[in-house]
Amino acid sequence: MSGRGESGRDRDASTPRPPPRPAPRPATRTTPSLPDAPEASLLAQLRRLERHGGDGVLAFPDGRTLPVTHLGRLVDPAHALTKGDLLRHYLRVARVAVPALVGRPLVLTRRPAGLAGPAFHQHDPGEHPPDAATVAHVPTADGGSARRLIGSLGSLLHAVQLGAFGVDAWHARVGDLEHPDYAVLDLDPPADTPAGALARVARAVRAALRARGRDGVPKSSGSRGLHVLVPLRPGTSWLASAALAEEVAEAVVAAEPTLATVVRPIAERPRGAVYVDHLQNARGKTLAAVLAARARPGLGVSTPLGWRQIAPALNLHQYTVGTVPRQLAAIERRWQAAWRAAAPPDAWRPT
């Protein structure tokens, strides 16, 4: 009982009271906990399979399996990159890539014939996905549901086996698909954009966000553009996310009228203007997954950046499957620092 000791007698007024308990910290929406990292074991298995014909099965420590074939097949002949190299990339960057996409429905851009071959998009996991891949039924707009491939390490590796060069992820996760974790501003520069214009527009995005009491997290698109992710508070609707992105995009065009545009038809845009795309903020829209390889020569990678790097001399073509894994420690520090600075205390964090 309050104010009584273990014997039931009233507490003496001189008895020191225990210090008050600290107020509970706000709950943070985090990525679900992941099992012990299996990457080292899978990398060793991959090397053995590459030495012995290039076909076999990757076995996860928990017993799940993933059949792989033709690991020596060239997927980017100009850069001598093989299917095995692409699998190795995802295993080497998994500790940053997987927490960012776990639980998110994925859309694959498949090119089974290689980088130069025809492409098509795939939303479903295929007829017989391996048990290492993650599959869930996602509610659809008509009240039904559809089987979807869901973000996980096994799903990433399965995507490579299917010949995917692009892995895009929803802005929301299974279990809370009506509430995005972040809004997106997609900055798409044409080939004739003036030097330094992309960085200037990106910084205008940040200025517009800060004027609204927010901040953004930049990453490369994996090609020549930039993405700015805006962490959202729990319960934010798709409509609210879209409205924020549109408001920021309009403010950027007002601040940089010769360098930025929200005009969607390419032929109608001002020459050299960076397209500030705010229309990717709706249920089912996707964005290149963090550290996902893209269908570009050399296999460019969508890479987290720091705002200090968003400068006129920024060279986005330096981020490829051949270079990014070696920089992973620095990339991870930038990614986590950017989210700490931008995310509200109770927002989702990809750590």
DOTORLUM-430813 format. One record per residue (C-alpha): chain; x, y, z. Coordinates in nm, 2 decimals. Each point is the difference from the previous one (the first is absolute). Layout:
% residues N
+-------+--------+--------+--------+
| kette |      u |      v |      w |
+-------+--------+--------+--------+
|     A |      X |      Y |      Z |
...
+-------+--------+--------+--------+
//
This chain:
% residues 351
+-------+--------+--------+--------+
| kette |      u |      v |      w |
+-------+--------+--------+--------+
|     A |   0.00 |   0.00 |   0.00 |
|     A |   0.11 |   0.36 |  -0.06 |
|     A |   0.20 |   0.14 |   0.29 |
|     A |   0.05 |  -0.33 |   0.18 |
|     A |   0.31 |  -0.21 |   0.05 |
|     A |   0.02 |  -0.38 |  -0.04 |
|     A |  -0.12 |  -0.05 |   0.36 |
|     A |  -0.32 |   0.20 |  -0.07 |
|     A |   0.10 |   0.28 |   0.25 |
|     A |  -0.03 |   0.36 |  -0.11 |
|     A |   0.33 |   0.13 |  -0.16 |
|     A |   0.18 |   0.24 |   0.24 |
|     A |   0.01 |   0.35 |  -0.14 |
|     A |   0.38 |   0.01 |   0.03 |
|     A |   0.04 |  -0.31 |  -0.22 |
|     A |   0.15 |   0.10 |  -0.33 |
|     A |  -0.24 |  -0.05 |  -0.29 |
|     A |   0.13 |  -0.17 |  -0.32 |
|     A |   0.08 |   0.24 |  -0.29 |
|     A |  -0.29 |   0.05 |  -0.24 |
|     A |   0.00 |  -0.23 |  -0.30 |
|     A |   0.10 |   0.18 |  -0.33 |
|     A |  -0.29 |   0.07 |  -0.23 |
|     A |  -0.03 |  -0.27 |  -0.27 |
|     A |   0.16 |   0.09 |  -0.33 |
|     A |  -0.23 |   0.02 |  -0.31 |
|     A |  -0.03 |  -0.33 |  -0.18 |
|     A |   0.20 |  -0.01 |  -0.32 |
|     A |  -0.13 |  -0.18 |  -0.30 |
|     A |   0.30 |  -0.22 |  -0.09 |
|     A |   0.06 |  -0.28 |  -0.24 |
|     A |  -0.10 |  -0.34 |   0.14 |
|     A |   0.29 |  -0.18 |   0.16 |
|     A |   0.21 |  -0.20 |  -0.24 |
|     A |   0.15 |  -0.35 |   0.05 |
|     A |   0.37 |  -0.03 |   0.04 |
|     A |   0.17 |   0.12 |  -0.32 |
|     A |   0.06 |  -0.30 |  -0.23 |
|     A |   0.20 |   0.20 |  -0.26 |
|     A |   0.35 |  -0.14 |   0.08 |
|     A |  -0.13 |  -0.36 |  -0.04 |
|     A |  -0.18 |   0.08 |  -0.32 |
|     A |   0.30 |   0.18 |  -0.15 |
|     A |   0.22 |  -0.31 |   0.07 |
|     A |  -0.27 |  -0.22 |  -0.16 |
|     A |  -0.02 |   0.23 |  -0.30 |
|     A |   0.38 |  -0.02 |  -0.06 |
|     A |  -0.01 |  -0.38 |   0.02 |
|     A |  -0.29 |  -0.02 |  -0.25 |
|     A |   0.18 |   0.24 |  -0.24 |
|     A |   0.31 |  -0.23 |   0.01 |
|     A |  -0.21 |  -0.31 |  -0.07 |
|     A |  -0.21 |   0.07 |  -0.30 |
|     A |  -0.22 |   0.29 |   0.12 |
|     A |  -0.31 |  -0.19 |   0.09 |
|     A |  -0.12 |  -0.12 |   0.34 |
|     A |  -0.19 |   0.10 |   0.31 |
|     A |   0.08 |   0.28 |   0.25 |
|     A |  -0.10 |  -0.13 |   0.35 |
|     A |  -0.09 |   0.26 |   0.27 |
|     A |   0.10 |  -0.08 |   0.36 |
|     A |  -0.37 |  -0.05 |   0.10 |
|     A |  -0.05 |  -0.27 |  -0.26 |
|     A |  -0.16 |   0.20 |  -0.28 |
|     A |   0.15 |  -0.05 |  -0.35 |
|     A |   0.03 |   0.19 |  -0.32 |
|     A |   0.09 |  -0.18 |  -0.33 |
|     A |   0.23 |   0.20 |  -0.22 |
|     A |   0.12 |  -0.06 |  -0.36 |
|     A |   0.24 |   0.13 |  -0.26 |
|     A |   0.20 |   0.21 |   0.25 |
|     A |   0.27 |   0.06 |  -0.26 |
|     A |  -0.24 |   0.14 |  -0.26 |
|     A |   0.11 |   0.35 |  -0.10 |
|     A |  -0.28 |   0.25 |   0.08 |
|     A |   0.21 |   0.31 |  -0.10 |
|     A |   0.25 |  -0.12 |  -0.25 |
|     A |   0.16 |   0.35 |  -0.05 |
|     A |   0.10 |  -0.01 |   0.37 |
|     A |   0.05 |  -0.38 |   0.03 |
|     A |  -0.26 |  -0.02 |   0.27 |
|     A |  -0.18 |  -0.33 |   0.06 |
|     A |  -0.31 |  -0.12 |   0.18 |
|     A |   0.23 |  -0.12 |   0.28 |
|     A |   0.14 |   0.36 |   0.03 |
|     A |  -0.35 |   0.14 |   0.04 |
|     A |  -0.09 |  -0.26 |   0.27 |
|     A |   0.33 |   0.08 |   0.18 |
|     A |  -0.09 |   0.38 |  -0.01 |
|     A |  -0.32 |  -0.06 |   0.19 |
|     A |   0.16 |  -0.23 |   0.26 |
|     A |   0.28 |   0.26 |   0.06 |
|     A |  -0.24 |   0.29 |   0.05 |
|     A |  -0.27 |  -0.20 |   0.18 |
|     A |   0.04 |   0.15 |   0.34 |
|     A |  -0.11 |   0.34 |  -0.13 |
|     A |  -0.22 |  -0.10 |  -0.29 |
|     A |  -0.22 |  -0.26 |   0.17 |
|     A |  -0.12 |   0.20 |   0.30 |
|     A |  -0.11 |   0.28 |  -0.24 |
|     A |  -0.22 |  -0.23 |  -0.21 |
|     A |  -0.11 |  -0.27 |   0.24 |
|     A |  -0.38 |  -0.04 |   0.00 |
|     A |  -0.05 |   0.21 |  -0.31 |
|     A |  -0.18 |  -0.14 |  -0.31 |
|     A |   0.25 |   0.00 |  -0.29 |
|     A |  -0.02 |   0.05 |  -0.38 |
|     A |   0.27 |  -0.16 |  -0.21 |
|     A |   0.13 |   0.13 |  -0.34 |
|     A |   0.10 |  -0.33 |  -0.16 |
|     A |   0.24 |  -0.03 |  -0.29 |
|     A |   0.06 |  -0.38 |  -0.03 |
|     A |   0.22 |   0.05 |  -0.31 |
|     A |   0.23 |   0.24 |   0.18 |
|     A |   0.05 |   0.37 |   0.01 |
|     A |  -0.06 |   0.06 |  -0.37 |
|     A |  -0.30 |  -0.23 |  -0.02 |
|     A |  -0.37 |   0.09 |   0.02 |
|     A |  -0.15 |   0.10 |   0.33 |
|     A |  -0.33 |  -0.06 |   0.18 |
|     A |  -0.14 |   0.07 |   0.35 |
|     A |  -0.10 |  -0.27 |   0.24 |
|     A |  -0.20 |   0.05 |   0.32 |
|     A |  -0.07 |  -0.36 |   0.09 |
|     A |   0.26 |  -0.25 |   0.14 |
|     A |  -0.03 |  -0.24 |  -0.28 |
|     A |  -0.19 |  -0.34 |  -0.01 |
|     A |   0.24 |  -0.19 |   0.22 |
|     A |   0.22 |   0.24 |   0.21 |
|     A |   0.27 |  -0.16 |   0.21 |
|     A |  -0.06 |  -0.02 |   0.38 |
|     A |   0.28 |   0.26 |   0.05 |
|     A |  -0.21 |   0.26 |  -0.17 |
|     A |  -0.27 |   0.19 |   0.20 |
|     A |  -0.35 |  -0.01 |  -0.13 |
|     A |  -0.32 |   0.16 |   0.14 |
|     A |  -0.36 |   0.08 |  -0.11 |
|     A |  -0.04 |   0.37 |  -0.05 |
|     A |  -0.35 |   0.16 |   0.01 |
|     A |  -0.10 |   0.14 |  -0.34 |
|     A |  -0.22 |   0.30 |  -0.08 |
|     A |  -0.30 |  -0.22 |  -0.10 |
|     A |  -0.01 |  -0.16 |   0.34 |
|     A |   0.19 |  -0.32 |  -0.10 |
|     A |   0.36 |  -0.09 |   0.05 |
|     A |   0.30 |  -0.09 |  -0.21 |
|     A |   0.32 |  -0.19 |   0.07 |
|     A |   0.30 |   0.23 |   0.00 |
|     A |   0.37 |  -0.04 |   0.05 |
|     A |   0.09 |   0.17 |   0.33 |
|     A |   0.34 |   0.16 |   0.09 |
|     A |   0.25 |  -0.23 |   0.16 |
|     A |   0.35 |  -0.13 |  -0.07 |
|     A |  -0.14 |  -0.31 |  -0.16 |
|     A |  -0.23 |   0.20 |  -0.22 |
|     A |   0.29 |   0.22 |  -0.12 |
|     A |   0.20 |  -0.31 |  -0.09 |
|     A |  -0.30 |  -0.16 |  -0.17 |
|     A |  -0.05 |   0.32 |  -0.20 |
|     A |   0.36 |  -0.05 |  -0.14 |
|     A |  -0.07 |  -0.36 |  -0.08 |
|     A |  -0.31 |   0.12 |  -0.20 |
|     A |   0.22 |   0.24 |  -0.20 |
|     A |  -0.11 |   0.32 |   0.17 |
|     A |   0.21 |   0.31 |  -0.05 |
|     A |  -0.24 |   0.23 |   0.19 |
|     A |  -0.15 |  -0.06 |   0.35 |
|     A |  -0.25 |   0.27 |   0.09 |
|     A |  -0.18 |   0.01 |   0.34 |
|     A |  -0.32 |   0.15 |   0.13 |
|     A |   0.01 |   0.29 |   0.24 |
|     A |  -0.20 |  -0.20 |   0.26 |
|     A |   0.03 |  -0.35 |   0.15 |
|     A |  -0.23 |  -0.30 |   0.04 |
|     A |  -0.21 |   0.05 |   0.30 |
|     A |  -0.03 |   0.38 |  -0.05 |
|     A |  -0.04 |   0.04 |  -0.37 |
|     A |  -0.23 |   0.30 |   0.03 |
|     A |   0.26 |   0.21 |   0.18 |
|     A |   0.33 |   0.08 |  -0.18 |
|     A |   0.33 |   0.02 |   0.19 |
|     A |   0.12 |   0.28 |  -0.22 |
|     A |  -0.09 |   0.24 |  -0.28 |
|     A |   0.22 |   0.02 |  -0.31 |
|     A |   0.13 |   0.28 |  -0.22 |
|     A |   0.15 |  -0.16 |  -0.31 |
|     A |   0.24 |   0.24 |  -0.18 |
|     A |   0.05 |  -0.09 |  -0.36 |
|     A |   0.24 |   0.20 |  -0.21 |
|     A |   0.02 |  -0.01 |  -0.38 |
|     A |   0.33 |  -0.06 |  -0.17 |
|     A |   0.04 |   0.37 |  -0.08 |
|     A |  -0.05 |   0.12 |   0.36 |
|     A |   0.26 |   0.27 |   0.08 |
|     A |   0.29 |  -0.11 |   0.22 |
|     A |  -0.09 |   0.04 |   0.37 |
|     A |  -0.37 |   0.04 |  -0.07 |
|     A |  -0.10 |  -0.33 |   0.16 |
|     A |   0.18 |   0.08 |   0.33 |
|     A |  -0.15 |   0.35 |   0.00 |
|     A |  -0.35 |  -0.14 |  -0.04 |
|     A |   0.06 |  -0.27 |   0.26 |
|     A |   0.10 |   0.27 |   0.25 |
|     A |  -0.31 |   0.20 |  -0.09 |
|     A |  -0.20 |  -0.31 |   0.09 |
|     A |   0.17 |  -0.01 |   0.34 |
|     A |  -0.05 |   0.37 |   0.05 |
|     A |  -0.38 |  -0.04 |  -0.07 |
|     A |  -0.02 |  -0.29 |   0.24 |
|     A |   0.18 |   0.19 |   0.28 |
|     A |  -0.23 |   0.29 |  -0.05 |
|     A |  -0.28 |  -0.24 |   0.09 |
|     A |   0.18 |  -0.14 |   0.30 |
|     A |   0.12 |  -0.32 |  -0.18 |
|     A |   0.31 |  -0.14 |  -0.16 |
|     A |   0.09 |  -0.25 |  -0.26 |
|     A |   0.23 |  -0.29 |  -0.06 |
|     A |   0.17 |  -0.01 |  -0.34 |
|     A |   0.11 |  -0.30 |  -0.21 |
|     A |   0.10 |  -0.04 |  -0.36 |
|     A |  -0.25 |  -0.16 |  -0.23 |
|     A |   0.26 |  -0.24 |  -0.14 |
|     A |   0.00 |   0.19 |  -0.33 |
|     A |   0.05 |   0.38 |  -0.03 |
|     A |  -0.27 |   0.12 |   0.24 |
|     A |  -0.06 |   0.04 |   0.37 |
|     A |  -0.27 |  -0.10 |   0.25 |
|     A |  -0.08 |   0.19 |   0.31 |
|     A |  -0.19 |  -0.20 |   0.26 |
|     A |  -0.21 |   0.19 |   0.26 |
|     A |  -0.06 |  -0.21 |   0.32 |
|     A |  -0.37 |   0.02 |   0.11 |
|     A |  -0.16 |  -0.03 |   0.33 |
|     A |  -0.20 |  -0.32 |   0.08 |
|     A |  -0.35 |   0.00 |  -0.14 |
|     A |   0.07 |   0.25 |  -0.29 |
|     A |  -0.23 |  -0.08 |  -0.29 |
|     A |   0.09 |  -0.03 |  -0.36 |
|     A |  -0.20 |   0.31 |  -0.08 |
|     A |   0.19 |   0.20 |   0.26 |
|     A |   0.33 |  -0.14 |  -0.13 |
|     A |  -0.09 |   0.10 |  -0.35 |
|     A |  -0.11 |   0.35 |   0.11 |
|     A |   0.33 |   0.06 |   0.18 |
|     A |   0.20 |  -0.11 |  -0.30 |
|     A |  -0.20 |   0.22 |  -0.24 |
|     A |   0.03 |   0.30 |   0.22 |
|     A |   0.38 |  -0.04 |   0.03 |
|     A |   0.04 |  -0.06 |  -0.38 |
|     A |  -0.20 |   0.32 |  -0.07 |
|     A |   0.22 |   0.19 |   0.24 |
|     A |   0.31 |  -0.12 |  -0.17 |
|     A |  -0.12 |   0.11 |  -0.34 |
|     A |  -0.08 |   0.34 |   0.15 |
|     A |   0.35 |   0.03 |   0.14 |
|     A |   0.18 |  -0.13 |  -0.30 |
|     A |  -0.23 |   0.07 |  -0.30 |
|     A |   0.27 |  -0.04 |  -0.27 |
|     A |   0.14 |  -0.32 |   0.15 |
|     A |  -0.30 |  -0.20 |   0.13 |
|     A |  -0.33 |  -0.10 |  -0.14 |
|     A |  -0.31 |  -0.21 |   0.09 |
|     A |  -0.12 |  -0.03 |  -0.36 |
|     A |  -0.04 |  -0.37 |  -0.07 |
|     A |   0.00 |  -0.02 |  -0.38 |
|     A |   0.37 |   0.00 |  -0.10 |
|     A |  -0.06 |   0.20 |  -0.32 |
|     A |  -0.16 |   0.28 |   0.20 |
|     A |   0.27 |   0.04 |   0.27 |
|     A |   0.24 |   0.30 |  -0.01 |
|     A |   0.33 |  -0.10 |  -0.17 |
|     A |   0.25 |  -0.14 |   0.25 |
|     A |  -0.24 |   0.03 |   0.30 |
|     A |   0.00 |  -0.27 |   0.27 |
|     A |  -0.33 |  -0.17 |   0.03 |
|     A |  -0.12 |   0.00 |   0.36 |
|     A |  -0.23 |  -0.30 |   0.00 |
|     A |  -0.24 |   0.00 |   0.30 |
|     A |  -0.25 |  -0.24 |  -0.15 |
|     A |   0.16 |  -0.32 |   0.14 |
|     A |  -0.18 |   0.04 |   0.33 |
|     A |  -0.30 |  -0.23 |  -0.03 |
|     A |  -0.08 |  -0.36 |   0.11 |
|     A |   0.18 |  -0.24 |  -0.22 |
|     A |   0.26 |   0.24 |  -0.13 |
|     A |   0.36 |  -0.11 |   0.03 |
|     A |   0.35 |   0.13 |   0.01 |
|     A |   0.34 |  -0.16 |  -0.07 |
|     A |   0.09 |  -0.19 |   0.32 |
|     A |   0.29 |   0.12 |   0.21 |
|     A |   0.33 |  -0.14 |  -0.15 |
|     A |  -0.19 |  -0.17 |  -0.28 |
|     A |   0.18 |  -0.04 |  -0.34 |
|     A |  -0.15 |   0.16 |  -0.30 |
|     A |  -0.01 |  -0.09 |  -0.37 |
|     A |   0.29 |   0.23 |  -0.10 |
|     A |   0.34 |  -0.08 |  -0.14 |
|     A |   0.22 |  -0.09 |   0.30 |
|     A |  -0.31 |  -0.07 |   0.20 |
|     A |  -0.05 |   0.33 |   0.19 |
|     A |  -0.12 |  -0.02 |   0.35 |
|     A |  -0.26 |   0.21 |   0.18 |
|     A |   0.22 |   0.13 |   0.28 |
|     A |  -0.07 |   0.20 |   0.32 |
|     A |   0.18 |   0.33 |   0.00 |
|     A |   0.07 |   0.28 |   0.25 |
|     A |  -0.11 |   0.35 |  -0.06 |
|     A |   0.37 |   0.11 |   0.00 |
|     A |   0.04 |  -0.21 |  -0.31 |
|     A |  -0.28 |   0.17 |  -0.19 |
|     A |   0.24 |   0.25 |  -0.16 |
|     A |   0.06 |   0.11 |  -0.37 |
|     A |   0.28 |  -0.25 |  -0.04 |
|     A |  -0.21 |  -0.30 |   0.11 |
|     A |   0.06 |  -0.29 |  -0.23 |
|     A |  -0.28 |  -0.25 |   0.03 |
|     A |   0.15 |  -0.24 |  -0.25 |
|     A |   0.27 |  -0.10 |   0.26 |
|     A |  -0.25 |  -0.22 |   0.19 |
|     A |  -0.01 |  -0.34 |  -0.15 |
|     A |   0.00 |  -0.37 |   0.11 |
|     A |   0.38 |   0.02 |  -0.04 |
|     A |   0.05 |   0.29 |   0.23 |
|     A |  -0.29 |   0.03 |   0.25 |
|     A |   0.08 |  -0.31 |   0.22 |
|     A |   0.35 |   0.13 |   0.07 |
|     A |  -0.15 |   0.33 |   0.12 |
|     A |  -0.28 |  -0.17 |   0.21 |
|     A |   0.13 |   0.11 |   0.34 |
|     A |  -0.01 |   0.37 |  -0.10 |
|     A |  -0.33 |  -0.04 |  -0.18 |
|     A |  -0.15 |  -0.16 |   0.31 |
|     A |   0.12 |   0.29 |   0.22 |
|     A |  -0.15 |   0.26 |  -0.24 |
|     A |  -0.33 |  -0.19 |  -0.03 |
|     A |  -0.05 |  -0.03 |   0.38 |
|     A |   0.11 |   0.35 |   0.07 |
|     A |  -0.24 |   0.14 |  -0.27 |
|     A |  -0.29 |  -0.19 |   0.15 |
|     A |   0.08 |   0.11 |   0.35 |
|     A |   0.00 |   0.36 |  -0.11 |
|     A |  -0.32 |  -0.02 |  -0.21 |
|     A |  -0.23 |  -0.25 |   0.17 |
|     A |  -0.25 |   0.10 |   0.27 |
|     A |   0.06 |  -0.19 |   0.33 |
|     A |  -0.28 |  -0.25 |  -0.07 |
|     A |   0.06 |  -0.05 |  -0.37 |
|     A |   0.11 |  -0.32 |  -0.17 |
|     A |   0.38 |  -0.04 |  -0.02 |
|     A |   0.18 |  -0.23 |  -0.23 |
|     A |   0.25 |  -0.14 |   0.26 |
+-------+--------+--------+--------+
//
